[in-house]
Amino acid sequence: MMRTDVVTNVVKAVAAQDEVEPGELDSLYEYIDPEILEKVYEQEKGDWTFTFQYSDPQVTLTHEEQIFVDGVLHTPSVSRGSK
């Protein structure tokens, strides 16, 4: 099954919030290891949120496949593929 890339969606959400192109942002790796985001997002048990700082904005991922940037929900939501 194809899985939407959570890292790409986080970068796109922050770029949209900052009203810039994704390529204009600092590298996500400067703030957090992208593999950590993938591992956190793969958690299927329980209710969870994961919050981190990406440059200036605060980003929160949720177990409900949502991405918030500075408290603003960004869509489309990240898909983990089939459940």
PyMOL Python script that loads the backbone (N, CA, C, O; Angstrom):
from pymol import cmd

cmd.read_pdbstr("""\
ATOM      1  N   MET A   1       0.829  -1.196   0.000  1.00  0.00           N
ATOM      2  CA  MET A   1       0.000   0.000   0.000  1.00  0.00           C
ATOM      3  C   MET A   1       0.872   1.259   0.000  1.00  0.00           C
ATOM      4  O   MET A   1       1.926   1.300   0.635  1.00  0.00           O
ATOM      5  N   MET A   2       0.425   2.252  -0.702  1.00  0.00           N
ATOM      6  CA  MET A   2       1.133   3.527  -0.749  1.00  0.00           C
ATOM      7  C   MET A   2       0.860   4.287   0.540  1.00  0.00           C
ATOM      8  O   MET A   2      -0.276   4.329   1.013  1.00  0.00           O
ATOM      9  N   ARG A   3       1.896   4.885   1.106  1.00  0.00           N
ATOM     10  CA  ARG A   3       1.769   5.639   2.348  1.00  0.00           C
ATOM     11  C   ARG A   3       2.206   7.066   2.089  1.00  0.00           C
ATOM     12  O   ARG A   3       3.295   7.306   1.569  1.00  0.00           O
ATOM     13  N   THR A   4       1.351   8.018   2.453  1.00  0.00           N
ATOM     14  CA  THR A   4       1.704   9.419   2.305  1.00  0.00           C
ATOM     15  C   THR A   4       2.850   9.730   3.258  1.00  0.00           C
ATOM     16  O   THR A   4       2.853   9.270   4.399  1.00  0.00           O
ATOM     17  N   ASP A   5       3.794  10.486   2.808  1.00  0.00           N
ATOM     18  CA  ASP A   5       4.980  10.813   3.587  1.00  0.00           C
ATOM     19  C   ASP A   5       4.679  11.921   4.595  1.00  0.00           C
ATOM     20  O   ASP A   5       4.431  13.064   4.212  1.00  0.00           O
ATOM     21  N   VAL A   6       4.701  11.581   5.873  1.00  0.00           N
ATOM     22  CA  VAL A   6       4.408  12.544   6.924  1.00  0.00           C
ATOM     23  C   VAL A   6       5.414  13.688   6.901  1.00  0.00           C
ATOM     24  O   VAL A   6       5.044  14.834   7.158  1.00  0.00           O
ATOM     25  N   VAL A   7       6.662  13.404   6.600  1.00  0.00           N
ATOM     26  CA  VAL A   7       7.692  14.447   6.573  1.00  0.00           C
ATOM     27  C   VAL A   7       7.359  15.488   5.501  1.00  0.00           C
ATOM     28  O   VAL A   7       7.417  16.691   5.756  1.00  0.00           O
ATOM     29  N   THR A   8       7.015  15.021   4.314  1.00  0.00           N
ATOM     30  CA  THR A   8       6.649  15.933   3.226  1.00  0.00           C
ATOM     31  C   THR A   8       5.437  16.776   3.614  1.00  0.00           C
ATOM     32  O   THR A   8       5.400  17.979   3.355  1.00  0.00           O
ATOM     33  N   ASN A   9       4.448  16.137   4.235  1.00  0.00           N
ATOM     34  CA  ASN A   9       3.251  16.876   4.620  1.00  0.00           C
ATOM     35  C   ASN A   9       3.516  17.895   5.710  1.00  0.00           C
ATOM     36  O   ASN A   9       2.890  18.955   5.721  1.00  0.00           O
ATOM     37  N   VAL A  10       4.424  17.605   6.622  1.00  0.00           N
ATOM     38  CA  VAL A  10       4.791  18.582   7.646  1.00  0.00           C
ATOM     39  C   VAL A  10       5.447  19.793   6.987  1.00  0.00           C
ATOM     40  O   VAL A  10       5.104  20.934   7.298  1.00  0.00           O
ATOM     41  N   VAL A  11       6.379  19.548   6.086  1.00  0.00           N
ATOM     42  CA  VAL A  11       7.059  20.654   5.394  1.00  0.00           C
ATOM     43  C   VAL A  11       6.045  21.489   4.612  1.00  0.00           C
ATOM     44  O   VAL A  11       6.096  22.718   4.651  1.00  0.00           O
ATOM     45  N   LYS A  12       5.128  20.833   3.906  1.00  0.00           N
ATOM     46  CA  LYS A  12       4.107  21.560   3.142  1.00  0.00           C
ATOM     47  C   LYS A  12       3.197  22.374   4.053  1.00  0.00           C
ATOM     48  O   LYS A  12       2.826  23.498   3.715  1.00  0.00           O
ATOM     49  N   ALA A  13       2.836  21.815   5.205  1.00  0.00           N
ATOM     50  CA  ALA A  13       1.968  22.530   6.144  1.00  0.00           C
ATOM     51  C   ALA A  13       2.655  23.772   6.708  1.00  0.00           C
ATOM     52  O   ALA A  13       2.039  24.833   6.807  1.00  0.00           O
ATOM     53  N   VAL A  14       3.918  23.641   7.075  1.00  0.00           N
ATOM     54  CA  VAL A  14       4.659  24.791   7.599  1.00  0.00           C
ATOM     55  C   VAL A  14       4.845  25.839   6.506  1.00  0.00           C
ATOM     56  O   VAL A  14       4.713  27.034   6.767  1.00  0.00           O
ATOM     57  N   ALA A  15       5.144  25.409   5.304  1.00  0.00           N
ATOM     58  CA  ALA A  15       5.298  26.353   4.186  1.00  0.00           C
ATOM     59  C   ALA A  15       3.987  27.104   3.935  1.00  0.00           C
ATOM     60  O   ALA A  15       3.992  28.314   3.710  1.00  0.00           O
ATOM     61  N   ALA A  16       2.870  26.382   3.976  1.00  0.00           N
ATOM     62  CA  ALA A  16       1.569  27.026   3.778  1.00  0.00           C
ATOM     63  C   ALA A  16       1.294  28.043   4.882  1.00  0.00           C
ATOM     64  O   ALA A  16       0.805  29.141   4.616  1.00  0.00           O
ATOM     65  N   GLN A  17       1.607  27.677   6.108  1.00  0.00           N
ATOM     66  CA  GLN A  17       1.394  28.586   7.239  1.00  0.00           C
ATOM     67  C   GLN A  17       2.266  29.838   7.094  1.00  0.00           C
ATOM     68  O   GLN A  17       1.820  30.949   7.381  1.00  0.00           O
ATOM     69  N   ASP A  18       3.499  29.650   6.650  1.00  0.00           N
ATOM     70  CA  ASP A  18       4.425  30.781   6.491  1.00  0.00           C
ATOM     71  C   ASP A  18       4.264  31.503   5.161  1.00  0.00           C
ATOM     72  O   ASP A  18       4.910  32.522   4.917  1.00  0.00           O
ATOM     73  N   GLU A  19       3.384  30.961   4.288  1.00  0.00           N
ATOM     74  CA  GLU A  19       3.126  31.530   2.960  1.00  0.00           C
ATOM     75  C   GLU A  19       4.397  31.616   2.124  1.00  0.00           C
ATOM     76  O   GLU A  19       4.686  32.639   1.504  1.00  0.00           O
ATOM     77  N   VAL A  20       5.156  30.505   2.122  1.00  0.00           N
ATOM     78  CA  VAL A  20       6.367  30.391   1.311  1.00  0.00           C
ATOM     79  C   VAL A  20       6.342  29.042   0.601  1.00  0.00           C
ATOM     80  O   VAL A  20       5.515  28.186   0.913  1.00  0.00           O
ATOM     81  N   GLU A  21       7.235  28.861  -0.337  1.00  0.00           N
ATOM     82  CA  GLU A  21       7.392  27.576  -0.999  1.00  0.00           C
ATOM     83  C   GLU A  21       8.159  26.632  -0.063  1.00  0.00           C
ATOM     84  O   GLU A  21       9.019  27.084   0.693  1.00  0.00           O
ATOM     85  N   PRO A  22       7.858  25.327  -0.106  1.00  0.00           N
ATOM     86  CA  PRO A  22       8.572  24.393   0.773  1.00  0.00           C
ATOM     87  C   PRO A  22      10.096  24.481   0.665  1.00  0.00           C
ATOM     88  O   PRO A  22      10.790  24.320   1.668  1.00  0.00           O
ATOM     89  N   GLY A  23      10.622  24.731  -0.523  1.00  0.00           N
ATOM     90  CA  GLY A  23      12.061  24.832  -0.713  1.00  0.00           C
ATOM     91  C   GLY A  23      12.698  26.044  -0.041  1.00  0.00           C
ATOM     92  O   GLY A  23      13.919  26.109   0.100  1.00  0.00           O
ATOM     93  N   GLU A  24      11.875  26.999   0.371  1.00  0.00           N
ATOM     94  CA  GLU A  24      12.389  28.197   1.039  1.00  0.00           C
ATOM     95  C   GLU A  24      12.603  27.984   2.538  1.00  0.00           C
ATOM     96  O   GLU A  24      13.226  28.814   3.200  1.00  0.00           O
ATOM     97  N   LEU A  25      12.091  26.881   3.072  1.00  0.00           N
ATOM     98  CA  LEU A  25      12.234  26.607   4.504  1.00  0.00           C
ATOM     99  C   LEU A  25      13.610  26.029   4.814  1.00  0.00           C
ATOM    100  O   LEU A  25      14.278  25.466   3.946  1.00  0.00           O
ATOM    101  N   ASP A  26      14.017  26.181   6.072  1.00  0.00           N
ATOM    102  CA  ASP A  26      15.208  25.482   6.539  1.00  0.00           C
ATOM    103  C   ASP A  26      14.943  23.985   6.423  1.00  0.00           C
ATOM    104  O   ASP A  26      13.792  23.548   6.420  1.00  0.00           O
ATOM    105  N   SER A  27      16.000  23.217   6.328  1.00  0.00           N
ATOM    106  CA  SER A  27      15.853  21.766   6.296  1.00  0.00           C
ATOM    107  C   SER A  27      15.223  21.276   7.600  1.00  0.00           C
ATOM    108  O   SER A  27      15.636  21.686   8.685  1.00  0.00           O
ATOM    109  N   LEU A  28      14.241  20.415   7.493  1.00  0.00           N
ATOM    110  CA  LEU A  28      13.597  19.862   8.680  1.00  0.00           C
ATOM    111  C   LEU A  28      14.621  19.173   9.574  1.00  0.00           C
ATOM    112  O   LEU A  28      14.509  19.207  10.800  1.00  0.00           O
ATOM    113  N   TYR A  29      15.610  18.554   8.957  1.00  0.00           N
ATOM    114  CA  TYR A  29      16.634  17.808   9.691  1.00  0.00           C
ATOM    115  C   TYR A  29      17.417  18.694  10.670  1.00  0.00           C
ATOM    116  O   TYR A  29      18.006  18.195  11.630  1.00  0.00           O
ATOM    117  N   GLU A  30      17.420  20.008  10.422  1.00  0.00           N
ATOM    118  CA  GLU A  30      18.096  20.924  11.344  1.00  0.00           C
ATOM    119  C   GLU A  30      17.367  21.019  12.687  1.00  0.00           C
ATOM    120  O   GLU A  30      17.939  21.479  13.675  1.00  0.00           O
ATOM    121  N   TYR A  31      16.105  20.583  12.721  1.00  0.00           N
ATOM    122  CA  TYR A  31      15.282  20.715  13.919  1.00  0.00           C
ATOM    123  C   TYR A  31      14.898  19.381  14.546  1.00  0.00           C
ATOM    124  O   TYR A  31      14.766  19.272  15.765  1.00  0.00           O
ATOM    125  N   ILE A  32      14.718  18.367  13.702  1.00  0.00           N
ATOM    126  CA  ILE A  32      14.317  17.046  14.194  1.00  0.00           C
ATOM    127  C   ILE A  32      14.708  16.005  13.151  1.00  0.00           C
ATOM    128  O   ILE A  32      14.688  16.269  11.949  1.00  0.00           O
ATOM    129  N   ASP A  33      15.055  14.842  13.625  1.00  0.00           N
ATOM    130  CA  ASP A  33      15.376  13.740  12.717  1.00  0.00           C
ATOM    131  C   ASP A  33      14.074  13.275  12.060  1.00  0.00           C
ATOM    132  O   ASP A  33      13.169  12.827  12.764  1.00  0.00           O
ATOM    133  N   PRO A  34      13.953  13.367  10.735  1.00  0.00           N
ATOM    134  CA  PRO A  34      12.710  12.961  10.059  1.00  0.00           C
ATOM    135  C   PRO A  34      12.299  11.518  10.360  1.00  0.00           C
ATOM    136  O   PRO A  34      11.108  11.205  10.348  1.00  0.00           O
ATOM    137  N   GLU A  35      13.252  10.651  10.624  1.00  0.00           N
ATOM    138  CA  GLU A  35      12.904   9.261  10.943  1.00  0.00           C
ATOM    139  C   GLU A  35      12.105   9.171  12.242  1.00  0.00           C
ATOM    140  O   GLU A  35      11.274   8.277  12.401  1.00  0.00           O
ATOM    141  N   ILE A  36      12.352  10.081  13.158  1.00  0.00           N
ATOM    142  CA  ILE A  36      11.580  10.104  14.403  1.00  0.00           C
ATOM    143  C   ILE A  36      10.117  10.407  14.095  1.00  0.00           C
ATOM    144  O   ILE A  36       9.220   9.780  14.658  1.00  0.00           O
ATOM    145  N   LEU A  37       9.876  11.366  13.205  1.00  0.00           N
ATOM    146  CA  LEU A  37       8.497  11.677  12.843  1.00  0.00           C
ATOM    147  C   LEU A  37       7.800  10.462  12.245  1.00  0.00           C
ATOM    148  O   LEU A  37       6.646  10.176  12.566  1.00  0.00           O
ATOM    149  N   GLU A  38       8.503   9.757  11.379  1.00  0.00           N
ATOM    150  CA  GLU A  38       7.918   8.573  10.757  1.00  0.00           C
ATOM    151  C   GLU A  38       7.602   7.505  11.804  1.00  0.00           C
ATOM    152  O   GLU A  38       6.539   6.886  11.759  1.00  0.00           O
ATOM    153  N   LYS A  39       8.517   7.288  12.740  1.00  0.00           N
ATOM    154  CA  LYS A  39       8.303   6.272  13.780  1.00  0.00           C
ATOM    155  C   LYS A  39       7.147   6.653  14.692  1.00  0.00           C
ATOM    156  O   LYS A  39       6.329   5.804  15.046  1.00  0.00           O
ATOM    157  N   VAL A  40       7.075   7.909  15.072  1.00  0.00           N
ATOM    158  CA  VAL A  40       5.979   8.366  15.920  1.00  0.00           C
ATOM    159  C   VAL A  40       4.658   8.195  15.178  1.00  0.00           C
ATOM    160  O   VAL A  40       3.676   7.718  15.746  1.00  0.00           O
ATOM    161  N   TYR A  41       4.643   8.581  13.922  1.00  0.00           N
ATOM    162  CA  TYR A  41       3.402   8.540  13.163  1.00  0.00           C
ATOM    163  C   TYR A  41       2.913   7.122  12.901  1.00  0.00           C
ATOM    164  O   TYR A  41       1.725   6.913  12.655  1.00  0.00           O
ATOM    165  N   GLU A  42       3.801   6.164  12.949  1.00  0.00           N
ATOM    166  CA  GLU A  42       3.412   4.774  12.731  1.00  0.00           C
ATOM    167  C   GLU A  42       2.746   4.157  13.960  1.00  0.00           C
ATOM    168  O   GLU A  42       2.216   3.049  13.877  1.00  0.00           O
ATOM    169  N   GLN A  43       2.763   4.851  15.092  1.00  0.00           N
ATOM    170  CA  GLN A  43       2.136   4.336  16.309  1.00  0.00           C
ATOM    171  C   GLN A  43       0.636   4.223  16.087  1.00  0.00           C
ATOM    172  O   GLN A  43      -0.021   5.207  15.747  1.00  0.00           O
ATOM    173  N   GLU A  44       0.105   3.056  16.273  1.00  0.00           N
ATOM    174  CA  GLU A  44      -1.319   2.843  16.039  1.00  0.00           C
ATOM    175  C   GLU A  44      -2.104   2.628  17.315  1.00  0.00           C
ATOM    176  O   GLU A  44      -3.333   2.578  17.283  1.00  0.00           O
ATOM    177  N   LYS A  45      -1.421   2.502  18.430  1.00  0.00           N
ATOM    178  CA  LYS A  45      -2.113   2.245  19.688  1.00  0.00           C
ATOM    179  C   LYS A  45      -2.283   3.532  20.474  1.00  0.00           C
ATOM    180  O   LYS A  45      -1.358   4.336  20.587  1.00  0.00           O
ATOM    181  N   GLY A  46      -3.479   3.716  21.014  1.00  0.00           N
ATOM    182  CA  GLY A  46      -3.727   4.808  21.940  1.00  0.00           C
ATOM    183  C   GLY A  46      -3.872   6.167  21.293  1.00  0.00           C
ATOM    184  O   GLY A  46      -3.680   6.351  20.091  1.00  0.00           O
ATOM    185  N   ASP A  47      -4.217   7.100  22.139  1.00  0.00           N
ATOM    186  CA  ASP A  47      -4.324   8.492  21.738  1.00  0.00           C
ATOM    187  C   ASP A  47      -3.002   9.167  22.035  1.00  0.00           C
ATOM    188  O   ASP A  47      -2.464   9.028  23.134  1.00  0.00           O
ATOM    189  N   TRP A  48      -2.472   9.898  21.066  1.00  0.00           N
ATOM    190  CA  TRP A  48      -1.202  10.566  21.275  1.00  0.00           C
ATOM    191  C   TRP A  48      -1.133  11.848  20.467  1.00  0.00           C
ATOM    192  O   TRP A  48      -1.835  12.010  19.469  1.00  0.00           O
ATOM    193  N   THR A  49      -0.283  12.748  20.909  1.00  0.00           N
ATOM    194  CA  THR A  49       0.112  13.918  20.129  1.00  0.00           C
ATOM    195  C   THR A  49       1.623  14.031  20.252  1.00  0.00           C
ATOM    196  O   THR A  49       2.211  13.615  21.251  1.00  0.00           O
ATOM    197  N   PHE A  50       2.231  14.589  19.243  1.00  0.00           N
ATOM    198  CA  PHE A  50       3.676  14.790  19.233  1.00  0.00           C
ATOM    199  C   PHE A  50       3.916  16.208  18.754  1.00  0.00           C
ATOM    200  O   PHE A  50       3.518  16.571  17.647  1.00  0.00           O
ATOM    201  N   THR A  51       4.566  17.009  19.583  1.00  0.00           N
ATOM    202  CA  THR A  51       4.796  18.417  19.276  1.00  0.00           C
ATOM    203  C   THR A  51       6.285  18.703  19.245  1.00  0.00           C
ATOM    204  O   THR A  51       7.046  18.229  20.089  1.00  0.00           O
ATOM    205  N   PHE A  52       6.687  19.492  18.248  1.00  0.00           N
ATOM    206  CA  PHE A  52       8.086  19.888  18.119  1.00  0.00           C
ATOM    207  C   PHE A  52       8.153  21.253  17.450  1.00  0.00           C
ATOM    208  O   PHE A  52       7.185  21.713  16.843  1.00  0.00           O
ATOM    209  N   GLN A  53       9.294  21.883  17.569  1.00  0.00           N
ATOM    210  CA  GLN A  53       9.540  23.189  16.972  1.00  0.00           C
ATOM    211  C   GLN A  53      10.230  22.991  15.624  1.00  0.00           C
ATOM    212  O   GLN A  53      11.217  22.262  15.534  1.00  0.00           O
ATOM    213  N   TYR A  54       9.716  23.634  14.582  1.00  0.00           N
ATOM    214  CA  TYR A  54      10.343  23.614  13.261  1.00  0.00           C
ATOM    215  C   TYR A  54      10.567  25.058  12.869  1.00  0.00           C
ATOM    216  O   TYR A  54       9.648  25.737  12.411  1.00  0.00           O
ATOM    217  N   SER A  55      11.788  25.523  13.049  1.00  0.00           N
ATOM    218  CA  SER A  55      12.125  26.933  12.881  1.00  0.00           C
ATOM    219  C   SER A  55      11.309  27.700  13.919  1.00  0.00           C
ATOM    220  O   SER A  55      11.445  27.441  15.115  1.00  0.00           O
ATOM    221  N   ASP A  56      10.477  28.624  13.494  1.00  0.00           N
ATOM    222  CA  ASP A  56       9.666  29.374  14.447  1.00  0.00           C
ATOM    223  C   ASP A  56       8.368  28.648  14.814  1.00  0.00           C
ATOM    224  O   ASP A  56       7.994  28.635  15.987  1.00  0.00           O
ATOM    225  N   PRO A  57       7.674  28.046  13.849  1.00  0.00           N
ATOM    226  CA  PRO A  57       6.381  27.425  14.176  1.00  0.00           C
ATOM    227  C   PRO A  57       6.491  26.201  15.076  1.00  0.00           C
ATOM    228  O   PRO A  57       7.500  25.495  15.082  1.00  0.00           O
ATOM    229  N   GLN A  58       5.433  25.975  15.826  1.00  0.00           N
ATOM    230  CA  GLN A  58       5.283  24.766  16.625  1.00  0.00           C
ATOM    231  C   GLN A  58       4.372  23.827  15.836  1.00  0.00           C
ATOM    232  O   GLN A  58       3.286  24.220  15.411  1.00  0.00           O
ATOM    233  N   VAL A  59       4.821  22.582  15.641  1.00  0.00           N
ATOM    234  CA  VAL A  59       4.089  21.600  14.847  1.00  0.00           C
ATOM    235  C   VAL A  59       3.614  20.480  15.768  1.00  0.00           C
ATOM    236  O   VAL A  59       4.371  19.982  16.602  1.00  0.00           O
ATOM    237  N   THR A  60       2.354  20.092  15.605  1.00  0.00           N
ATOM    238  CA  THR A  60       1.798  18.987  16.371  1.00  0.00           C
ATOM    239  C   THR A  60       1.182  17.972  15.424  1.00  0.00           C
ATOM    240  O   THR A  60       0.370  18.316  14.565  1.00  0.00           O
ATOM    241  N   LEU A  61       1.579  16.712  15.591  1.00  0.00           N
ATOM    242  CA  LEU A  61       0.971  15.591  14.887  1.00  0.00           C
ATOM    243  C   LEU A  61       0.059  14.892  15.875  1.00  0.00           C
ATOM    244  O   LEU A  61       0.345  14.865  17.072  1.00  0.00           O
ATOM    245  N   THR A  62      -1.044  14.323  15.385  1.00  0.00           N
ATOM    246  CA  THR A  62      -1.952  13.603  16.272  1.00  0.00           C
ATOM    247  C   THR A  62      -2.220  12.189  15.766  1.00  0.00           C
ATOM    248  O   THR A  62      -1.986  11.868  14.601  1.00  0.00           O
ATOM    249  N   HIS A  63      -2.714  11.360  16.672  1.00  0.00           N
ATOM    250  CA  HIS A  63      -3.095  10.000  16.315  1.00  0.00           C
ATOM    251  C   HIS A  63      -4.247   9.990  15.314  1.00  0.00           C
ATOM    252  O   HIS A  63      -4.508   8.964  14.686  1.00  0.00           O
ATOM    253  N   GLU A  64      -4.931  11.107  15.159  1.00  0.00           N
ATOM    254  CA  GLU A  64      -6.054  11.224  14.227  1.00  0.00           C
ATOM    255  C   GLU A  64      -5.599  11.678  12.840  1.00  0.00           C
ATOM    256  O   GLU A  64      -6.411  12.116  12.026  1.00  0.00           O
ATOM    257  N   GLU A  65      -4.291  11.569  12.578  1.00  0.00           N
ATOM    258  CA  GLU A  65      -3.703  11.894  11.280  1.00  0.00           C
ATOM    259  C   GLU A  65      -3.847  13.373  10.925  1.00  0.00           C
ATOM    260  O   GLU A  65      -4.076  13.725   9.768  1.00  0.00           O
ATOM    261  N   GLN A  66      -3.710  14.228  11.932  1.00  0.00           N
ATOM    262  CA  GLN A  66      -3.806  15.662  11.718  1.00  0.00           C
ATOM    263  C   GLN A  66      -2.454  16.313  11.935  1.00  0.00           C
ATOM    264  O   GLN A  66      -1.617  15.822  12.693  1.00  0.00           O
ATOM    265  N   ILE A  67      -2.263  17.438  11.246  1.00  0.00           N
ATOM    266  CA  ILE A  67      -1.069  18.266  11.427  1.00  0.00           C
ATOM    267  C   ILE A  67      -1.542  19.669  11.787  1.00  0.00           C
ATOM    268  O   ILE A  67      -2.306  20.296  11.053  1.00  0.00           O
ATOM    269  N   PHE A  68      -1.067  20.147  12.937  1.00  0.00           N
ATOM    270  CA  PHE A  68      -1.346  21.517  13.359  1.00  0.00           C
ATOM    271  C   PHE A  68      -0.046  22.302  13.311  1.00  0.00           C
ATOM    272  O   PHE A  68       0.995  21.812  13.750  1.00  0.00           O
ATOM    273  N   VAL A  69      -0.101  23.511  12.783  1.00  0.00           N
ATOM    274  CA  VAL A  69       1.044  24.416  12.792  1.00  0.00           C
ATOM    275  C   VAL A  69       0.610  25.656  13.552  1.00  0.00           C
ATOM    276  O   VAL A  69      -0.306  26.365  13.136  1.00  0.00           O
ATOM    277  N   ASP A  70       1.275  25.910  14.667  1.00  0.00           N
ATOM    278  CA  ASP A  70       0.892  27.010  15.562  1.00  0.00           C
ATOM    279  C   ASP A  70      -0.598  26.960  15.884  1.00  0.00           C
ATOM    280  O   ASP A  70      -1.268  27.992  15.925  1.00  0.00           O
ATOM    281  N   GLY A  71      -1.109  25.752  16.112  1.00  0.00           N
ATOM    282  CA  GLY A  71      -2.501  25.576  16.511  1.00  0.00           C
ATOM    283  C   GLY A  71      -3.506  25.564  15.378  1.00  0.00           C
ATOM    284  O   GLY A  71      -4.697  25.369  15.622  1.00  0.00           O
ATOM    285  N   VAL A  72      -3.064  25.768  14.143  1.00  0.00           N
ATOM    286  CA  VAL A  72      -3.957  25.793  12.986  1.00  0.00           C
ATOM    287  C   VAL A  72      -3.885  24.447  12.274  1.00  0.00           C
ATOM    288  O   VAL A  72      -2.805  23.987  11.903  1.00  0.00           O
ATOM    289  N   LEU A  73      -5.052  23.818  12.088  1.00  0.00           N
ATOM    290  CA  LEU A  73      -5.125  22.529  11.405  1.00  0.00           C
ATOM    291  C   LEU A  73      -4.865  22.715   9.921  1.00  0.00           C
ATOM    292  O   LEU A  73      -5.438  23.597   9.283  1.00  0.00           O
ATOM    293  N   HIS A  74      -4.000  21.879   9.383  1.00  0.00           N
ATOM    294  CA  HIS A  74      -3.703  21.904   7.952  1.00  0.00           C
ATOM    295  C   HIS A  74      -4.233  20.647   7.308  1.00  0.00           C
ATOM    296  O   HIS A  74      -4.075  19.550   7.843  1.00  0.00           O
ATOM    297  N   THR A  75      -4.862  20.807   6.158  1.00  0.00           N
ATOM    298  CA  THR A  75      -5.410  19.680   5.412  1.00  0.00           C
ATOM    299  C   THR A  75      -4.791  19.678   4.022  1.00  0.00           C
ATOM    300  O   THR A  75      -4.328  20.734   3.592  1.00  0.00           O
ATOM    301  N   PRO A  76      -4.748  18.589   3.300  1.00  0.00           N
ATOM    302  CA  PRO A  76      -5.357  17.328   3.703  1.00  0.00           C
ATOM    303  C   PRO A  76      -4.564  16.685   4.818  1.00  0.00           C
ATOM    304  O   PRO A  76      -3.360  16.901   4.958  1.00  0.00           O
ATOM    305  N   SER A  77      -5.263  15.891   5.609  1.00  0.00           N
ATOM    306  CA  SER A  77      -4.584  15.199   6.704  1.00  0.00           C
ATOM    307  C   SER A  77      -3.633  14.152   6.144  1.00  0.00           C
ATOM    308  O   SER A  77      -3.803  13.662   5.027  1.00  0.00           O
ATOM    309  N   VAL A  78      -2.648  13.828   6.933  1.00  0.00           N
ATOM    310  CA  VAL A  78      -1.669  12.835   6.532  1.00  0.00           C
ATOM    311  C   VAL A  78      -2.324  11.468   6.608  1.00  0.00           C
ATOM    312  O   VAL A  78      -3.006  11.153   7.583  1.00  0.00           O
ATOM    313  N   SER A  79      -2.120  10.668   5.590  1.00  0.00           N
ATOM    314  CA  SER A  79      -2.722   9.334   5.563  1.00  0.00           C
ATOM    315  C   SER A  79      -1.683   8.286   5.894  1.00  0.00           C
ATOM    316  O   SER A  79      -0.571   8.314   5.366  1.00  0.00           O
ATOM    317  N   ARG A  80      -2.040   7.369   6.761  1.00  0.00           N
ATOM    318  CA  ARG A  80      -1.148   6.267   7.086  1.00  0.00           C
ATOM    319  C   ARG A  80      -1.447   5.071   6.209  1.00  0.00           C
ATOM    320  O   ARG A  80      -0.979   3.970   6.499  1.00  0.00           O
ATOM    321  N   GLY A  81      -2.199   5.248   5.162  1.00  0.00           N
ATOM    322  CA  GLY A  81      -2.542   4.128   4.298  1.00  0.00           C
ATOM    323  C   GLY A  81      -3.720   3.371   4.887  1.00  0.00           C
ATOM    324  O   GLY A  81      -4.541   3.947   5.600  1.00  0.00           O
ATOM    325  N   SER A  82      -3.801   2.094   4.591  1.00  0.00           N
ATOM    326  CA  SER A  82      -4.922   1.313   5.084  1.00  0.00           C
ATOM    327  C   SER A  82      -4.793   1.080   6.571  1.00  0.00           C
ATOM    328  O   SER A  82      -3.687   0.981   7.103  1.00  0.00           O
ATOM    329  N   LYS A  83      -5.907   0.996   7.223  1.00  0.00           N
ATOM    330  CA  LYS A  83      -5.936   0.770   8.670  1.00  0.00           C
ATOM    331  C   LYS A  83      -6.432  -0.612   8.969  1.00  0.00           C
ATOM    332  O   LYS A  83      -6.529  -0.994  10.135  1.00  0.00           O
TER     333      LYS A  83
END
""", "prot")
cmd.dss("prot")
cmd.show_as("cartoon", "prot")
cmd.util.cbc("prot")
cmd.orient("prot")
